Each structure stands twice: as C-alpha cells, then as structure tokens.
Amino acid sequence: MSFVSFSTDPNIMNQEQLNKLKENYANLIVDGMDMDTLVQFALDSLMNDMEKWDEVDVKEEVLYLYDDETWKDLQESV
C-alpha cells in the first residue's frame, strides 16, 4: 500500500507551480538583458553543455544539425 503525501502548508508549491515560477523568473532575467548580455549568456550555456564532449561528439552534433561542409569549415577555423 502506498500513501501520497500532500503538503498542508499553503506556501509550498506543487511541482507544476514551481515549474511555472521558474519559467516566469527565467523570463524576468532574460527580459532584463541587453542583446550583448543575452548572446554571451547563450554562448556560455552552450559551451557549458559541450564541456565534456570530445571531437566525435562535436562532429556528430554538427553533422546532425548542419552538414559536412559546415564541419569542414569549423575544422579549418581552428
């Protein structure tokens, strides 16, 4: 037998409310950014996501989203 526990504290949000709160807060942060800050944030986030990728991972991603020519161009740029 399992029991589902519901908080009786009206100040504690359920998961759906918490997710909406997070989304609203993220929108507030983004709305307060100028374009340069927004671009830097996007670049930092992407680089953080790719931190543990090796060359094969990067190549697979580039080929999935773009094409072989883009991969070659990126290789030549370094």
Buried (B, 14 or more C-beta within 10 A) or exposed (E): EEEEEEEEEEEEEEEEEEEEEEEEEEEEEEEEEEEEEBEEEEEEEEEEEEEEEEEEEBBEEBEEEEEEEEBEEEEEEE
